[in-house]
Amino acid sequence: MIRLLQLVVVLVAASASAESPPPARYELTNTEVHRMEARSLGRAYDLVVWLPPSYASSPDRRYPVLFTTDMPQSLPLIIGLHRRLRASERGLEDAIIVGLGYGAGDTGEYSRRRDYTPTPHGDIDAASDMPGRPVAYGEAEGYRQFLKDEAFPFLESRYRIDPARRIYAGHSYGGLFGTHVLLTDPEMFQRYILISPSLWYGRRLMIARERGYASRHADLPAELFFMIGGKETVPDPDTEPSGQSRMAMVEDMDEMVRMLESRNYPSLKVQSRVFPGEDHGSVYPDAIRAGMEWALPGSGKRPHQPCAVPGCRQPWAPHLEVLPAD
Protein backbone atom coordinates (compact mmCIF):
# COMPACT_ATOMS: atom_id res chain seq x y z
CA MET A 1 0.00 0.00 0.00
CA ILE A 2 2.78 2.44 0.93
CA ARG A 3 4.61 1.76 -2.34
CA LEU A 4 1.39 2.26 -4.26
CA LEU A 5 0.81 5.63 -2.58
CA GLN A 6 4.39 6.66 -3.31
CA LEU A 7 3.90 5.74 -6.96
CA VAL A 8 0.69 7.78 -7.13
CA VAL A 9 2.46 10.81 -5.63
CA VAL A 10 5.30 10.54 -8.16
CA LEU A 11 2.87 10.23 -11.06
CA VAL A 12 0.79 13.19 -9.89
CA ALA A 13 3.93 15.32 -9.46
CA ALA A 14 5.22 14.32 -12.88
CA SER A 15 1.87 15.14 -14.47
CA ALA A 16 1.73 18.54 -12.79
CA SER A 17 5.29 19.26 -13.90
CA ALA A 18 4.50 18.29 -17.47
CA GLU A 19 1.45 20.54 -17.55
CA SER A 20 3.12 23.55 -15.90
CA PRO A 21 4.51 26.19 -18.27
CA PRO A 22 8.29 26.71 -18.18
CA PRO A 23 9.50 29.56 -15.95
CA ALA A 24 9.45 32.92 -17.66
CA ARG A 25 12.70 34.76 -18.33
CA TYR A 26 13.27 38.10 -16.71
CA GLU A 27 13.75 40.93 -19.21
CA LEU A 28 15.18 44.36 -18.58
CA THR A 29 12.39 46.89 -18.89
CA ASN A 30 12.50 49.58 -21.57
CA THR A 31 15.01 47.64 -23.66
CA GLU A 32 14.99 46.79 -27.34
CA VAL A 33 17.35 44.31 -29.01
CA HIS A 34 18.63 44.74 -32.57
CA ARG A 35 20.77 42.11 -34.26
CA MET A 36 22.98 43.84 -36.82
CA GLU A 37 25.06 42.22 -39.51
CA ALA A 38 28.55 43.69 -39.61
CA ARG A 39 28.95 43.36 -43.35
CA SER A 40 32.67 43.99 -43.45
CA LEU A 41 33.34 41.49 -40.65
CA GLY A 42 30.99 38.74 -41.78
CA ARG A 43 29.23 38.30 -38.45
CA ALA A 44 26.39 39.76 -36.42
CA TYR A 45 26.17 41.61 -33.12
CA ASP A 46 23.33 42.39 -30.75
CA LEU A 47 22.81 46.01 -29.80
CA VAL A 48 20.64 46.34 -26.70
CA VAL A 49 19.06 49.79 -26.35
CA TRP A 50 17.64 51.06 -23.07
CA LEU A 51 15.33 54.09 -23.20
CA PRO A 52 14.99 56.35 -20.15
CA PRO A 53 11.55 56.77 -18.53
CA SER A 54 11.10 60.25 -19.99
CA TYR A 55 11.63 59.10 -23.59
CA ALA A 56 8.00 58.41 -24.47
CA SER A 57 6.67 61.57 -22.81
CA SER A 58 9.25 63.92 -24.38
CA PRO A 59 8.88 63.43 -28.14
CA ASP A 60 10.88 66.54 -29.03
CA ARG A 61 13.82 65.81 -26.76
CA ARG A 62 17.16 64.44 -28.00
CA TYR A 63 19.29 62.46 -25.58
CA PRO A 64 22.96 61.80 -24.91
CA VAL A 65 23.89 58.19 -25.54
CA LEU A 66 26.17 55.99 -23.46
CA PHE A 67 27.75 53.01 -25.23
CA THR A 68 29.07 50.24 -22.99
CA THR A 69 31.14 47.23 -23.99
CA ASP A 70 30.73 43.74 -22.53
CA MET A 71 26.96 44.14 -22.58
CA PRO A 72 25.89 41.01 -20.64
CA GLN A 73 27.89 42.08 -17.57
CA SER A 74 27.77 45.86 -17.79
CA LEU A 75 24.32 46.81 -19.05
CA PRO A 76 22.13 45.55 -16.16
CA LEU A 77 24.41 47.26 -13.63
CA ILE A 78 24.52 50.53 -15.55
CA ILE A 79 20.76 50.63 -16.02
CA GLY A 80 20.20 49.96 -12.32
CA LEU A 81 22.72 52.62 -11.31
CA HIS A 82 21.21 55.15 -13.69
CA ARG A 83 17.74 54.66 -12.25
CA ARG A 84 18.98 54.78 -8.65
CA LEU A 85 21.16 57.85 -9.16
CA ARG A 86 18.52 59.66 -11.16
CA ALA A 87 16.10 59.24 -8.26
CA SER A 88 18.66 60.34 -5.65
CA GLU A 89 19.31 63.84 -4.43
CA ARG A 90 22.37 64.17 -6.63
CA GLY A 91 20.36 63.35 -9.75
CA LEU A 92 21.63 62.08 -13.10
CA GLU A 93 20.79 63.25 -16.58
CA ASP A 94 18.53 61.05 -18.66
CA ALA A 95 20.34 59.18 -21.42
CA ILE A 96 19.88 56.40 -23.92
CA ILE A 97 22.14 53.49 -23.03
CA VAL A 98 23.40 51.05 -25.66
CA GLY A 99 24.94 47.73 -24.66
CA LEU A 100 27.40 46.40 -27.24
CA GLY A 101 26.91 42.65 -27.38
CA TYR A 102 29.43 40.00 -28.38
CA GLY A 103 29.60 38.39 -31.78
CA ALA A 104 26.62 36.11 -32.42
CA GLY A 105 27.61 32.54 -31.67
CA ASP A 106 30.81 33.59 -29.89
CA THR A 107 31.58 33.32 -26.21
CA GLY A 108 32.26 36.59 -24.48
CA GLU A 109 35.92 35.74 -23.95
CA TYR A 110 36.44 34.82 -27.59
CA SER A 111 34.61 37.86 -28.96
CA ARG A 112 36.22 40.48 -26.73
CA ARG A 113 39.74 39.17 -27.35
CA ARG A 114 39.18 39.51 -31.06
CA ASP A 115 37.11 42.71 -31.26
CA TYR A 116 38.69 44.88 -28.56
CA THR A 117 42.40 44.33 -29.35
CA PRO A 118 44.33 46.39 -31.93
CA THR A 119 46.88 43.87 -33.25
CA PRO A 120 46.89 40.09 -33.86
CA HIS A 121 49.85 39.62 -31.54
CA GLY A 122 48.05 38.75 -28.33
CA ASP A 123 48.71 36.34 -25.48
CA ILE A 124 50.56 33.38 -27.00
CA ASP A 125 49.63 31.27 -23.98
CA ALA A 126 45.90 31.87 -24.29
CA ALA A 127 43.68 28.84 -24.84
CA SER A 128 40.53 29.07 -26.92
CA ASP A 129 37.28 28.46 -25.09
CA MET A 130 35.63 27.59 -28.42
CA PRO A 131 36.66 24.09 -29.57
CA GLY A 132 37.89 23.98 -33.14
CA ARG A 133 38.56 27.71 -33.36
CA PRO A 134 41.98 29.17 -32.63
CA VAL A 135 42.25 32.22 -30.39
CA ALA A 136 41.81 35.39 -32.44
CA TYR A 137 43.08 38.89 -31.72
CA GLY A 138 43.50 42.17 -33.54
CA GLU A 139 40.19 43.18 -35.14
CA ALA A 140 39.59 46.36 -33.14
CA GLU A 141 39.83 48.61 -36.18
CA GLY A 142 37.27 46.58 -38.12
CA TYR A 143 34.94 46.61 -35.12
CA ARG A 144 35.42 50.38 -34.73
CA GLN A 145 34.46 50.92 -38.36
CA PHE A 146 31.36 48.75 -37.90
CA LEU A 147 30.26 50.95 -35.01
CA LYS A 148 30.89 54.20 -36.86
CA ASP A 149 29.69 53.29 -40.34
CA GLU A 150 26.84 50.89 -39.57
CA ALA A 151 25.72 50.93 -35.93
CA PHE A 152 25.75 54.70 -35.39
CA PRO A 153 23.68 55.56 -38.49
CA PHE A 154 21.17 52.82 -37.70
CA LEU A 155 20.69 53.88 -34.08
CA GLU A 156 20.58 57.59 -34.83
CA SER A 157 17.94 57.10 -37.52
CA ARG A 158 15.75 55.09 -35.16
CA TYR A 159 16.19 56.88 -31.83
CA ARG A 160 16.39 60.53 -30.77
CA ILE A 161 20.11 60.44 -30.11
CA ASP A 162 22.19 63.60 -29.92
CA PRO A 163 25.28 62.67 -32.00
CA ALA A 164 27.22 65.50 -30.36
CA ARG A 165 26.91 63.75 -26.99
CA ARG A 166 28.19 60.21 -27.50
CA ILE A 167 29.80 58.66 -24.42
CA TYR A 168 31.97 55.55 -24.41
CA ALA A 169 32.49 53.26 -21.40
CA GLY A 170 34.83 50.26 -21.43
CA HIS A 171 36.70 48.15 -18.89
CA SER A 172 39.90 46.10 -19.32
CA TYR A 173 40.08 45.14 -23.01
CA GLY A 174 37.10 47.49 -23.38
CA GLY A 175 39.30 50.27 -22.00
CA LEU A 176 42.02 49.26 -24.45
CA PHE A 177 39.54 49.45 -27.32
CA GLY A 178 38.38 52.87 -26.16
CA THR A 179 41.98 54.07 -26.19
CA HIS A 180 42.37 52.69 -29.72
CA VAL A 181 39.30 54.67 -30.82
CA LEU A 182 40.59 57.77 -29.05
CA LEU A 183 43.94 57.69 -30.89
CA THR A 184 42.37 56.71 -34.23
CA ASP A 185 39.22 58.82 -34.48
CA PRO A 186 38.79 60.79 -31.24
CA GLU A 187 35.60 62.55 -32.33
CA MET A 188 33.66 59.28 -32.57
CA PHE A 189 32.80 59.97 -28.93
CA GLN A 190 32.89 63.20 -26.97
CA ARG A 191 33.52 61.59 -23.57
CA TYR A 192 35.45 58.43 -22.76
CA ILE A 193 35.12 56.45 -19.51
CA LEU A 194 38.21 54.20 -19.54
CA ILE A 195 38.33 51.77 -16.63
CA SER A 196 41.41 49.61 -16.00
CA PRO A 197 42.51 49.85 -19.64
CA SER A 198 44.82 47.00 -20.68
CA LEU A 199 47.61 49.32 -21.77
CA TRP A 200 50.13 46.50 -21.32
CA TYR A 201 48.79 44.91 -24.51
CA GLY A 202 51.29 44.58 -27.34
CA ARG A 203 54.21 45.72 -25.19
CA ARG A 204 52.35 48.91 -24.28
CA LEU A 205 51.42 49.62 -27.87
CA MET A 206 48.93 52.36 -26.99
CA ILE A 207 51.57 54.38 -25.16
CA ALA A 208 53.70 54.23 -28.31
CA ARG A 209 50.70 55.19 -30.41
CA GLU A 210 50.06 58.20 -28.21
CA ARG A 211 53.54 59.46 -29.10
CA GLY A 212 52.79 58.90 -32.76
CA TYR A 213 49.48 60.76 -32.49
CA ALA A 214 51.21 63.70 -30.80
CA SER A 215 53.78 63.93 -33.59
CA ARG A 216 51.03 64.35 -36.20
CA HIS A 217 48.30 66.34 -34.42
CA ALA A 218 48.03 69.65 -32.62
CA ASP A 219 44.80 68.80 -30.82
CA LEU A 220 42.88 65.89 -29.30
CA PRO A 221 39.19 66.86 -29.06
CA ALA A 222 37.86 64.66 -26.26
CA GLU A 223 37.11 64.49 -22.55
CA LEU A 224 38.66 61.52 -20.76
CA PHE A 225 38.21 59.89 -17.37
CA PHE A 226 40.73 57.15 -16.62
CA MET A 227 40.09 54.98 -13.54
CA ILE A 228 41.75 51.93 -12.04
CA GLY A 229 41.94 49.82 -8.88
CA GLY A 230 44.81 50.49 -6.50
CA LYS A 231 45.73 46.80 -6.44
CA GLU A 232 46.34 46.66 -10.19
CA THR A 233 50.05 47.11 -9.72
CA VAL A 234 53.30 45.27 -8.99
CA PRO A 235 55.76 45.41 -6.11
CA ASP A 236 58.31 48.17 -6.32
CA PRO A 237 60.66 47.70 -8.05
CA ASP A 238 59.08 45.88 -10.98
CA THR A 239 61.30 42.90 -11.75
CA GLU A 240 59.91 42.30 -15.25
CA PRO A 241 61.51 43.96 -18.28
CA SER A 242 60.04 47.32 -19.22
CA GLY A 243 56.82 46.96 -21.17
CA GLN A 244 56.25 43.31 -20.37
CA SER A 245 54.54 43.40 -16.98
CA ARG A 246 50.78 42.95 -17.20
CA MET A 247 50.24 43.88 -13.59
CA ALA A 248 51.75 47.38 -13.64
CA MET A 249 48.45 48.79 -14.83
CA VAL A 250 48.37 51.68 -12.37
CA GLU A 251 51.78 52.75 -13.60
CA ASP A 252 50.81 52.38 -17.25
CA MET A 253 47.67 54.45 -16.78
CA ASP A 254 49.59 57.11 -14.89
CA GLU A 255 52.13 57.35 -17.70
CA MET A 256 49.40 57.66 -20.32
CA VAL A 257 47.65 60.41 -18.36
CA ARG A 258 50.89 62.33 -17.78
CA MET A 259 51.81 62.11 -21.46
CA LEU A 260 48.40 63.35 -22.58
CA GLU A 261 48.49 66.23 -20.11
CA SER A 262 51.97 67.22 -21.27
CA ARG A 263 50.78 67.80 -24.86
CA ASN A 264 48.68 70.84 -23.90
CA TYR A 265 46.04 70.00 -26.47
CA PRO A 266 43.55 72.91 -26.57
CA SER A 267 40.43 70.72 -26.63
CA LEU A 268 41.53 67.85 -24.38
CA LYS A 269 40.23 67.43 -20.85
CA VAL A 270 41.66 64.51 -18.92
CA GLN A 271 41.34 63.33 -15.36
CA SER A 272 42.14 60.13 -13.55
CA ARG A 273 41.34 58.33 -10.31
CA VAL A 274 42.72 55.36 -8.42
CA PHE A 275 40.35 53.42 -6.16
CA PRO A 276 42.41 52.15 -3.19
CA GLY A 277 41.90 48.53 -2.22
CA GLU A 278 40.13 47.55 -5.45
CA ASP A 279 41.44 45.01 -7.93
CA HIS A 280 40.82 44.52 -11.65
CA GLY A 281 37.37 43.05 -11.18
CA SER A 282 36.11 44.78 -8.05
CA VAL A 283 36.85 48.32 -9.26
CA TYR A 284 34.15 48.30 -11.91
CA PRO A 285 30.99 49.14 -9.87
CA ASP A 286 32.54 52.17 -8.17
CA ALA A 287 34.30 53.31 -11.33
CA ILE A 288 31.31 53.11 -13.65
CA ARG A 289 29.22 54.98 -11.11
CA ALA A 290 31.85 57.74 -10.93
CA GLY A 291 32.07 57.76 -14.71
CA MET A 292 28.32 58.14 -15.13
CA GLU A 293 28.18 60.97 -12.62
CA TRP A 294 30.99 62.68 -14.54
CA ALA A 295 29.56 62.12 -18.03
CA LEU A 296 25.88 62.69 -17.16
CA PRO A 297 26.05 65.31 -14.41
CA GLY A 298 23.20 65.93 -12.01
CA SER A 299 19.85 67.38 -12.88
CA GLY A 300 19.98 70.45 -10.68
CA LYS A 301 18.96 68.78 -7.44
CA ARG A 302 20.80 69.46 -4.20
CA PRO A 303 24.49 68.61 -4.68
CA HIS A 304 25.60 65.44 -2.96
CA GLN A 305 27.38 65.89 0.36
CA PRO A 306 28.80 62.61 1.66
CA CYS A 307 28.53 61.93 5.36
CA ALA A 308 32.26 61.29 5.51
CA VAL A 309 32.99 64.98 6.11
CA PRO A 310 32.98 66.99 9.35
CA GLY A 311 29.59 68.27 10.40
CA CYS A 312 27.59 65.66 8.53
CA ARG A 313 26.57 63.50 11.51
CA GLN A 314 22.89 62.82 11.62
CA PRO A 315 21.12 64.07 14.77
CA TRP A 316 19.89 60.58 15.63
CA ALA A 317 23.37 59.06 15.52
CA PRO A 318 25.83 61.49 17.10
CA HIS A 319 28.04 58.64 18.23
CA LEU A 320 29.00 57.55 14.71
CA GLU A 321 32.59 58.14 13.74
CA VAL A 322 33.15 60.72 11.01
CA LEU A 323 35.59 59.39 8.44
CA PRO A 324 38.00 61.74 6.66
CA ALA A 325 36.99 62.80 3.18
CA ASP A 326 38.82 61.22 0.23
C-alpha positions in Angstrom: 0.0 0.0 0.0 2.8 2.4 0.9 4.6 1.8 -2.3 1.4 2.3 -4.3 0.8 5.6 -2.6 4.4 6.7 -3.3 3.9 5.7 -7.0 0.7 7.8 -7.1 2.5 10.8 -5.6 5.3 10.5 -8.2 2.9 10.2 -11.1 0.8 13.2 -9.9 3.9 15.3 -9.5 5.2 14.3 -12.9 1.9 15.1 -14.5 1.7 18.5 -12.8 5.3 19.3 -13.9 4.5 18.3 -17.5 1.4 20.5 -17.5 3.1 23.5 -15.9 4.5 26.2 -18.3 8.3 26.7 -18.2 9.5 29.6 -16.0 9.4 32.9 -17.7 12.7 34.8 -18.3 13.3 38.1 -16.7 13.8 40.9 -19.2 15.2 44.4 -18.6 12.4 46.9 -18.9 12.5 49.6 -21.6 15.0 47.6 -23.7 15.0 46.8 -27.3 17.4 44.3 -29.0 18.6 44.7 -32.6 20.8 42.1 -34.3 23.0 43.8 -36.8 25.1 42.2 -39.5 28.5 43.7 -39.6 29.0 43.4 -43.3 32.7 44.0 -43.5 33.3 41.5 -40.6 31.0 38.7 -41.8 29.2 38.3 -38.4 26.4 39.8 -36.4 26.2 41.6 -33.1 23.3 42.4 -30.8 22.8 46.0 -29.8 20.6 46.3 -26.7 19.1 49.8 -26.3 17.6 51.1 -23.1 15.3 54.1 -23.2 15.0 56.4 -20.2 11.6 56.8 -18.5 11.1 60.3 -20.0 11.6 59.1 -23.6 8.0 58.4 -24.5 6.7 61.6 -22.8 9.2 63.9 -24.4 8.9 63.4 -28.1 10.9 66.5 -29.0 13.8 65.8 -26.8 17.2 64.4 -28.0 19.3 62.5 -25.6 23.0 61.8 -24.9 23.9 58.2 -25.5 26.2 56.0 -23.5 27.8 53.0 -25.2 29.1 50.2 -23.0 31.1 47.2 -24.0 30.7 43.7 -22.5 27.0 44.1 -22.6 25.9 41.0 -20.6 27.9 42.1 -17.6 27.8 45.9 -17.8 24.3 46.8 -19.1 22.1 45.5 -16.2 24.4 47.3 -13.6 24.5 50.5 -15.5 20.8 50.6 -16.0 20.2 50.0 -12.3 22.7 52.6 -11.3 21.2 55.1 -13.7 17.7 54.7 -12.3 19.0 54.8 -8.7 21.2 57.9 -9.2 18.5 59.7 -11.2 16.1 59.2 -8.3 18.7 60.3 -5.7 19.3 63.8 -4.4 22.4 64.2 -6.6 20.4 63.3 -9.8 21.6 62.1 -13.1 20.8 63.3 -16.6 18.5 61.0 -18.7 20.3 59.2 -21.4 19.9 56.4 -23.9 22.1 53.5 -23.0 23.4 51.0 -25.7 24.9 47.7 -24.7 27.4 46.4 -27.2 26.9 42.6 -27.4 29.4 40.0 -28.4 29.6 38.4 -31.8 26.6 36.1 -32.4 27.6 32.5 -31.7 30.8 33.6 -29.9 31.6 33.3 -26.2 32.3 36.6 -24.5 35.9 35.7 -23.9 36.4 34.8 -27.6 34.6 37.9 -29.0 36.2 40.5 -26.7 39.7 39.2 -27.3 39.2 39.5 -31.1 37.1 42.7 -31.3 38.7 44.9 -28.6 42.4 44.3 -29.3 44.3 46.4 -31.9 46.9 43.9 -33.3 46.9 40.1 -33.9 49.9 39.6 -31.5 48.1 38.7 -28.3 48.7 36.3 -25.5 50.6 33.4 -27.0 49.6 31.3 -24.0 45.9 31.9 -24.3 43.7 28.8 -24.8 40.5 29.1 -26.9 37.3 28.5 -25.1 35.6 27.6 -28.4 36.7 24.1 -29.6 37.9 24.0 -33.1 38.6 27.7 -33.4 42.0 29.2 -32.6 42.3 32.2 -30.4 41.8 35.4 -32.4 43.1 38.9 -31.7 43.5 42.2 -33.5 40.2 43.2 -35.1 39.6 46.4 -33.1 39.8 48.6 -36.2 37.3 46.6 -38.1 34.9 46.6 -35.1 35.4 50.4 -34.7 34.5 50.9 -38.4 31.4 48.7 -37.9 30.3 50.9 -35.0 30.9 54.2 -36.9 29.7 53.3 -40.3 26.8 50.9 -39.6 25.7 50.9 -35.9 25.8 54.7 -35.4 23.7 55.6 -38.5 21.2 52.8 -37.7 20.7 53.9 -34.1 20.6 57.6 -34.8 17.9 57.1 -37.5 15.8 55.1 -35.2 16.2 56.9 -31.8 16.4 60.5 -30.8 20.1 60.4 -30.1 22.2 63.6 -29.9 25.3 62.7 -32.0 27.2 65.5 -30.4 26.9 63.7 -27.0 28.2 60.2 -27.5 29.8 58.7 -24.4 32.0 55.6 -24.4 32.5 53.3 -21.4 34.8 50.3 -21.4 36.7 48.1 -18.9 39.9 46.1 -19.3 40.1 45.1 -23.0 37.1 47.5 -23.4 39.3 50.3 -22.0 42.0 49.3 -24.5 39.5 49.4 -27.3 38.4 52.9 -26.2 42.0 54.1 -26.2 42.4 52.7 -29.7 39.3 54.7 -30.8 40.6 57.8 -29.1 43.9 57.7 -30.9 42.4 56.7 -34.2 39.2 58.8 -34.5 38.8 60.8 -31.2 35.6 62.5 -32.3 33.7 59.3 -32.6 32.8 60.0 -28.9 32.9 63.2 -27.0 33.5 61.6 -23.6 35.5 58.4 -22.8 35.1 56.5 -19.5 38.2 54.2 -19.5 38.3 51.8 -16.6 41.4 49.6 -16.0 42.5 49.8 -19.6 44.8 47.0 -20.7 47.6 49.3 -21.8 50.1 46.5 -21.3 48.8 44.9 -24.5 51.3 44.6 -27.3 54.2 45.7 -25.2 52.4 48.9 -24.3 51.4 49.6 -27.9 48.9 52.4 -27.0 51.6 54.4 -25.2 53.7 54.2 -28.3 50.7 55.2 -30.4 50.1 58.2 -28.2 53.5 59.5 -29.1 52.8 58.9 -32.8 49.5 60.8 -32.5 51.2 63.7 -30.8 53.8 63.9 -33.6 51.0 64.4 -36.2 48.3 66.3 -34.4 48.0 69.7 -32.6 44.8 68.8 -30.8 42.9 65.9 -29.3 39.2 66.9 -29.1 37.9 64.7 -26.3 37.1 64.5 -22.5 38.7 61.5 -20.8 38.2 59.9 -17.4 40.7 57.1 -16.6 40.1 55.0 -13.5 41.7 51.9 -12.0 41.9 49.8 -8.9 44.8 50.5 -6.5 45.7 46.8 -6.4 46.3 46.7 -10.2 50.1 47.1 -9.7 53.3 45.3 -9.0 55.8 45.4 -6.1 58.3 48.2 -6.3 60.7 47.7 -8.1 59.1 45.9 -11.0 61.3 42.9 -11.8 59.9 42.3 -15.3 61.5 44.0 -18.3 60.0 47.3 -19.2 56.8 47.0 -21.2 56.3 43.3 -20.4 54.5 43.4 -17.0 50.8 42.9 -17.2 50.2 43.9 -13.6 51.8 47.4 -13.6 48.5 48.8 -14.8 48.4 51.7 -12.4 51.8 52.8 -13.6 50.8 52.4 -17.3 47.7 54.5 -16.8 49.6 57.1 -14.9 52.1 57.3 -17.7 49.4 57.7 -20.3 47.7 60.4 -18.4 50.9 62.3 -17.8 51.8 62.1 -21.5 48.4 63.3 -22.6 48.5 66.2 -20.1 52.0 67.2 -21.3 50.8 67.8 -24.9 48.7 70.8 -23.9 46.0 70.0 -26.5 43.5 72.9 -26.6 40.4 70.7 -26.6 41.5 67.9 -24.4 40.2 67.4 -20.9 41.7 64.5 -18.9 41.3 63.3 -15.4 42.1 60.1 -13.5 41.3 58.3 -10.3 42.7 55.4 -8.4 40.3 53.4 -6.2 42.4 52.2 -3.2 41.9 48.5 -2.2 40.1 47.6 -5.4 41.4 45.0 -7.9 40.8 44.5 -11.6 37.4 43.1 -11.2 36.1 44.8 -8.1 36.8 48.3 -9.3 34.1 48.3 -11.9 31.0 49.1 -9.9 32.5 52.2 -8.2 34.3 53.3 -11.3 31.3 53.1 -13.7 29.2 55.0 -11.1 31.9 57.7 -10.9 32.1 57.8 -14.7 28.3 58.1 -15.1 28.2 61.0 -12.6 31.0 62.7 -14.5 29.6 62.1 -18.0 25.9 62.7 -17.2 26.1 65.3 -14.4 23.2 65.9 -12.0 19.8 67.4 -12.9 20.0 70.4 -10.7 19.0 68.8 -7.4 20.8 69.5 -4.2 24.5 68.6 -4.7 25.6 65.4 -3.0 27.4 65.9 0.4 28.8 62.6 1.7 28.5 61.9 5.4 32.3 61.3 5.5 33.0 65.0 6.1 33.0 67.0 9.4 29.6 68.3 10.4 27.6 65.7 8.5 26.6 63.5 11.5 22.9 62.8 11.6 21.1 64.1 14.8 19.9 60.6 15.6 23.4 59.1 15.5 25.8 61.5 17.1 28.0 58.6 18.2 29.0 57.6 14.7 32.6 58.1 13.7 33.2 60.7 11.0 35.6 59.4 8.4 38.0 61.7 6.7 37.0 62.8 3.2 38.8 61.2 0.2 
